[in-house]
Amino acid sequence: MDVSEIAKQYGGGGHRNAAGFRVSLDHELAGGGALDTRLIDFLNTKGDLWGEFESSTITFPHDANPNGYTHLREALREASAQEDLRRQRELYGEDAA
């Protein structure tokens, strides 16, 4: 197998037996570990959890998409980005974005 061909697909390169490339931390190939940690931190500071017998409810501040989400991570990612933008606007004014 020529691993440089795989690396080229993601903007990298190298040799047949040794190649590499970089992806952002939220890329699916990165495993989402750093993003998941960030989302958990967001929930810990901004979210609430109510546990009941056989079910739990998580709430967090969010201007939600009325069409819904295919995965909770999408909603959390969006809510976290909204919070980041809100904080930037508090620090730098309305034009921050």
Kinemage of the C-alpha trace (Angstrom):
@kinemage 1
@onewidth
@group {chain A} dominant
@subgroup {mainchain}
@vectorlist {calphas} color= white
{ca met a 1} P 0.000 0.000 0.000
{ca asp a 2} L 1.256 3.473 -0.928
{ca val a 3} L 0.471 5.623 2.128
{ca ser a 4} L 1.495 8.791 0.299
{ca glu a 5} L -1.657 8.432 -1.840
{ca ile a 6} L -3.808 8.573 1.302
{ca ala a 7} L -1.873 11.590 2.595
{ca lys a 8} L -2.336 13.417 -0.735
{ca gln a 9} L -6.128 13.125 -0.369
{ca tyr a 10} L -5.846 15.340 2.726
{ca gly a 11} L -3.292 17.830 1.429
{ca gly a 12} L -0.223 16.008 2.711
{ca gly a 13} L 2.472 13.967 1.094
{ca gly a 14} L 5.560 11.900 1.606
{ca his a 15} L 6.925 8.608 0.405
{ca arg a 16} L 5.311 5.283 -0.323
{ca asn a 17} L 6.074 3.904 3.162
{ca ala a 18} L 6.177 7.134 5.204
{ca ala a 19} L 3.786 10.030 4.668
{ca gly a 20} L 1.720 12.473 6.675
{ca phe a 21} L -0.938 15.176 6.677
{ca arg a 22} L -2.675 17.507 9.120
{ca val a 23} L -6.348 17.943 9.916
{ca ser a 24} L -8.142 20.260 12.347
{ca leu a 25} L -9.068 18.898 15.760
{ca asp a 26} L -12.765 18.810 14.861
{ca his a 27} L -12.157 16.791 11.671
{ca glu a 28} L -13.696 13.303 11.730
{ca leu a 29} L -10.247 11.727 11.297
{ca ala a 30} L -9.015 13.399 14.485
{ca gly a 31} L -11.545 11.431 16.497
{ca gly a 32} L -13.220 14.505 17.937
{ca gly a 33} L -11.505 14.097 21.312
{ca ala a 34} L -10.551 17.757 21.723
{ca leu a 35} L -13.928 18.890 20.432
{ca asp a 36} L -15.752 16.511 22.778
{ca thr a 37} L -13.757 17.858 25.722
{ca arg a 38} L -14.655 21.411 24.720
{ca leu a 39} L -18.343 20.535 24.435
{ca ile a 40} L -18.326 18.817 27.833
{ca asp a 41} L -16.693 21.928 29.318
{ca phe a 42} L -19.438 24.027 27.713
{ca leu a 43} L -22.113 21.802 29.267
{ca asn a 44} L -20.411 21.882 32.656
{ca thr a 45} L -20.425 25.677 32.728
{ca lys a 46} L -23.657 26.510 30.868
{ca gly a 47} L -25.829 23.402 30.990
{ca asp a 48} L -28.164 21.756 33.446
{ca leu a 49} L -28.933 18.066 33.927
{ca trp a 50} L -32.055 16.649 35.523
{ca gly a 51} L -32.019 12.935 36.134
{ca glu a 52} L -35.175 10.942 36.676
{ca phe a 53} L -35.957 7.274 36.779
{ca glu a 54} L -35.078 5.843 33.333
{ca ser a 55} L -34.494 9.231 31.690
{ca ser a 56} L -32.499 12.435 31.959
{ca thr a 57} L -32.907 15.906 30.526
{ca ile a 58} L -30.029 18.156 29.489
{ca thr a 59} L -30.651 21.845 28.845
{ca phe a 60} L -28.240 24.498 27.599
{ca pro a 61} L -28.597 28.016 26.140
{ca his a 62} L -29.049 27.731 22.403
{ca asp a 63} L -30.796 29.405 19.479
{ca ala a 64} L -31.834 26.044 18.070
{ca asn a 65} L -32.434 25.127 14.459
{ca pro a 66} L -36.185 24.465 14.075
{ca asn a 67} L -35.378 21.612 11.665
{ca gly a 68} L -33.631 19.662 14.412
{ca tyr a 69} L -30.295 17.844 14.445
{ca thr a 70} L -29.123 14.385 13.454
{ca his a 71} L -26.814 14.172 16.488
{ca leu a 72} L -26.632 15.908 19.864
{ca arg a 73} L -23.035 16.885 19.071
{ca glu a 74} L -24.288 19.147 16.254
{ca ala a 75} L -26.555 21.074 18.632
{ca leu a 76} L -23.827 21.340 21.263
{ca arg a 77} L -21.272 22.485 18.693
{ca glu a 78} L -23.670 25.169 17.479
{ca ala a 79} L -24.540 26.284 21.029
{ca ser a 80} L -20.862 26.448 21.965
{ca ala a 81} L -20.109 28.557 18.879
{ca gln a 82} L -23.006 30.878 19.758
{ca glu a 83} L -21.594 31.265 23.274
{ca asp a 84} L -18.118 32.015 21.879
{ca leu a 85} L -19.608 34.702 19.611
{ca arg a 86} L -21.583 36.176 22.509
{ca arg a 87} L -18.391 36.406 24.589
{ca gln a 88} L -16.460 37.998 21.720
{ca arg a 89} L -19.194 40.603 21.314
{ca glu a 90} L -19.073 41.363 25.039
{ca leu a 91} L -15.315 41.867 24.852
{ca tyr a 92} L -14.951 43.596 21.488
{ca gly a 93} L -18.384 45.002 20.625
{ca glu a 94} L -21.056 44.047 18.091
{ca asp a 95} L -18.642 43.953 15.136
{ca ala a 96} L -16.712 40.986 16.556
{ca ala a 97} L -17.285 37.880 14.498
